[in-house]
């Protein structure tokens, strides 16, 4: 299968994961949903252990653990934002991740930002601003109150953590088969959410309650998440695949979620938010390319 088909499939699967999760979050807590999702993901992956190479070095396992912890924290912040924001407002905010990735690459990897990437940063920031307002577009101070929302900040911090995780991924997954990497990563994230529930909530009682509240929806949520990662990392591993094109195509997930999710949940100002998402996706593409 061609790599660009796999990446497009990954974007569609991410969108499906977010839309189904949003539906479940109307009656479920964020941590309980994520805990149930990753427990099921690990169980489903375990059936394929006979066909997986589980040999990793300690240094590889350390990098996988670091990256998994960052992604788990980012997912928790994103899921809380998704629960309390309209999905068409939440989804485009994920496009802030390339901005942080670019800054981190400049600082830690010695890369340099060019004019096209700077233009991309401007478009993403403009799109994020435009996303949160609906009239009096030039009256900046009038709209400051729109950004006094902790769930917007959760999404921003989550995007920053995904940026850090992406830098680690460039090192961590270089010599690890995608199924092996995903398996260890999901085990670590499942443990992360189990420990979080035991520390901050009621432990096993809340885990069981989470499965009851989520019901059979936990299976399509876990499966879409697993397949989204598997198709993405499989595409990245192909020799002919160009990462400069893979990431912009995968960013289309934000647009798919905004359009499909916004219509499904009857979000307000949907056309306005779709336009913002288009601007942010284009900005992300400029940064990554």
C-alpha positions in Angstrom: 0.0 0.0 0.0 1.2 3.5 -0.8 2.5 5.6 2.1 0.2 8.5 1.5 -2.9 6.3 1.6 -1.7 5.0 5.0 -1.2 8.6 6.3 -4.7 9.7 5.0 -6.2 6.6 6.7 -4.4 7.6 9.9 -5.9 11.1 9.7 -9.4 9.7 9.2 -8.9 7.3 12.1 -7.7 10.1 14.4 -10.8 12.1 13.5 -13.0 9.0 14.3 -11.2 8.5 17.6 -11.9 12.1 18.6 -15.5 12.2 17.5 -16.4 8.9 19.3 -14.5 10.1 22.4 -16.4 13.3 22.5 -19.7 11.4 22.4 -18.6 9.2 25.3 -17.2 12.2 27.3 -20.7 13.6 27.7 -21.2 11.0 30.4 -17.7 9.9 31.3 -14.7 11.5 33.1 -11.5 12.1 31.0 -9.1 10.0 33.1 -11.5 7.0 33.4 -12.1 7.0 29.6 -8.3 7.1 28.8 -7.6 4.4 31.4 -10.3 2.1 29.9 -9.1 2.9 26.4 -5.5 2.0 27.0 -6.2 -1.1 29.0 -8.3 -2.4 26.1 -5.6 -1.3 23.6 -3.0 -3.4 25.5 -5.3 -6.4 25.7 -6.0 -6.2 21.9 -2.4 -5.9 21.0 -1.4 -8.8 23.2 -3.1 -11.2 20.8 -0.4 -10.3 18.2 2.6 -10.9 20.5 3.6 -14.2 18.7 4.2 -12.1 15.5 6.0 -9.2 17.3 9.6 -8.7 18.0 9.7 -7.5 21.6 13.5 -7.1 21.9 14.4 -3.6 22.8 17.5 -2.1 24.5 17.3 -0.3 27.9 18.1 3.0 26.1 15.3 2.4 23.7 12.9 1.5 26.5 13.9 4.7 28.4 13.2 6.9 25.4 9.9 5.1 24.8 8.9 5.6 28.4 9.8 9.3 28.3 7.8 9.8 25.1 4.9 7.8 26.4 4.7 9.8 29.6 4.6 13.1 27.7 2.0 11.8 25.3 -0.2 10.4 28.1 -0.1 13.8 29.9 -0.9 15.6 26.6 -3.8 13.2 25.9 -5.2 13.8 29.4 -5.1 17.6 28.9 -6.5 17.3 25.4 -9.3 15.0 26.5 -10.3 17.4 29.3 -10.4 20.2 26.8 -12.4 18.1 24.4 -14.9 17.3 27.2 -15.6 20.9 28.0 -15.1 22.6 24.6 -17.1 22.3 21.4 -15.2 19.8 19.3 -14.9 22.2 16.4 -13.1 24.6 18.8 -10.9 22.0 20.3 -9.6 20.0 17.2 -7.8 22.9 15.4 -5.9 23.8 18.6 -3.8 20.6 18.1 -2.2 22.4 15.2 -0.2 24.4 17.7 2.1 21.4 18.2 4.2 22.1 15.1 4.9 25.6 16.4 6.4 24.2 19.6 8.2 21.4 17.6 9.9 24.1 15.5 11.1 26.1 18.5 12.4 22.9 20.1 14.2 21.9 16.9 15.9 25.3 16.7 17.0 25.1 20.4 18.0 21.5 20.8 18.6 20.2 17.3 20.3 23.3 15.8 17.8 23.7 13.0 17.0 27.1 11.6 13.6 28.6 10.9 13.1 30.1 7.4 10.6 32.7 6.2 8.1 30.1 5.1 8.1 28.5 8.6 7.7 32.0 10.3 4.7 32.6 8.0 3.3 29.2 9.1 3.7 30.3 12.8 1.9 33.5 12.1 -1.0 31.7 10.3 -1.4 29.2 13.2 -1.5 31.9 15.8 -3.8 34.0 13.7 -6.0 30.9 13.1 -6.1 30.2 16.9 -7.1 33.8 17.6 -9.7 33.7 14.8 -11.1 30.4 16.1 -12.0 31.9 19.5 -13.8 35.1 18.2 -16.9 35.5 16.1 -17.3 39.3 15.6 -15.3 42.6 16.0 -12.2 40.8 14.6 -9.9 43.7 15.0 -10.8 44.6 18.6 -8.1 42.5 20.3 -8.7 43.7 23.8 -12.4 43.1 23.6 -11.7 39.4 23.0 -9.1 38.8 25.7 -11.9 37.4 27.9 -12.4 34.6 25.4 -9.0 33.3 26.2 -9.6 33.3 30.0 -10.6 29.7 29.7 -8.4 27.0 31.4 -9.4 24.4 28.8 -7.9 26.5 26.0 -4.7 26.5 28.1 -4.9 22.8 28.6 -5.0 22.4 24.8 -2.0 24.7 24.4 0.1 22.9 27.0 -1.0 19.6 25.5 0.3 20.8 22.1 3.6 21.8 23.6 4.0 18.4 25.2 3.3 16.7 21.8 6.0 18.9 20.3 8.5 17.6 22.9 7.3 14.1 22.3 7.9 14.5 18.6 11.5 15.5 19.1 12.0 12.3 21.2 10.2 10.2 18.6 12.8 11.2 16.0 15.4 9.3 18.1 13.2 6.6 19.8 11.6 4.9 16.8 14.6 4.9 14.5 15.4 1.2 15.0 12.2 -0.1 16.5 9.4 -1.8 14.5 6.2 0.2 14.7 4.1 -2.6 16.4 6.8 -3.1 19.1 7.1 0.6 19.7 3.3 1.0 20.0 2.9 -2.0 22.3 5.4 -0.8 24.9 4.2 2.8 24.6 0.6 1.7 25.2 1.5 -0.4 28.2 3.3 2.6 29.8 0.4 4.9 29.1 -2.1 2.3 30.6 0.0 2.2 33.7 0.2 6.0 33.8 -3.6 6.3 33.8 -4.1 3.4 36.3 -1.6 5.1 38.8 -3.3 8.5 38.2 -6.7 7.0 39.2 -5.2 5.3 42.3 -3.5 8.5 43.4 -6.2 11.1 42.7 -9.4 9.1 42.6 -10.9 5.9 44.0 -8.6 3.3 42.3 -10.1 0.1 41.2 -13.7 1.3 41.9 -13.3 4.2 39.4 -11.6 1.9 36.8 -14.6 -0.5 36.9 -17.0 2.5 36.9 -15.1 3.8 33.8 -15.7 0.6 31.9 -19.4 0.6 32.9 -19.9 4.2 31.8 -18.0 3.8 28.6 -19.6 0.5 27.7 -18.9 -1.1 24.3 -17.7 2.3 23.0 -14.3 1.6 24.5 -13.6 -0.9 21.8 -14.0 1.4 18.7 -12.1 4.1 20.7 -9.2 1.8 21.4 -9.2 0.3 17.9 -9.3 3.6 16.1 -6.4 4.9 18.3 -4.4 1.8 17.7 -4.9 1.7 13.9 -4.2 5.5 13.6 -0.8 4.9 15.2 -0.1 1.7 13.3 -0.8 3.2 9.9 1.1 6.4 10.7 4.3 4.6 11.9 4.1 2.1 9.1 4.1 4.9 6.6 7.0 6.7 8.4 9.0 3.5 8.2 8.6 3.2 4.4 11.8 4.2 2.5 9.9 6.2 -0.1 7.8 8.2 2.4 8.7 11.8 2.9 8.1 13.1 6.5 7.7 16.6 5.1 4.5 15.4 3.4 3.4 12.8 5.9 2.9 15.3 8.8 0.9 17.9 6.8 -1.4 15.1 5.5 -1.9 13.8 9.0 -2.8 17.3 10.2 -5.9 17.0 8.0 -7.4 15.1 11.0 -8.1 18.5 12.6 -10.1 19.6 9.6 -12.0 16.3 9.4 -12.9 16.4 13.1 -14.0 20.1 12.8 -16.3 19.5 9.9 -17.7 16.0 10.8 -17.8 16.5 14.6 -19.1 20.0 14.4 -22.0 19.0 12.3 -22.7 15.9 14.4 -22.8 17.9 17.7 -24.4 21.0 16.2 -21.6 23.3 17.2 -22.0 27.1 17.0 -20.3 29.2 14.3 -19.3 26.1 12.4 -18.4 27.7 9.1 -16.2 30.2 10.9 -14.4 27.4 12.8 -13.9 25.4 9.6 -12.2 28.5 8.1 -10.0 28.8 11.1 -9.1 25.1 10.9 -8.1 25.5 7.3 -5.8 28.4 8.1 -4.2 26.5 11.0 -3.7 23.3 8.9 -2.1 25.4 6.1 0.2 27.1 8.7 1.2 23.7 10.1 2.0 22.4 6.6 4.2 25.4 6.0 6.1 24.8 9.2 6.6 21.1 8.6 7.5 21.3 5.0 
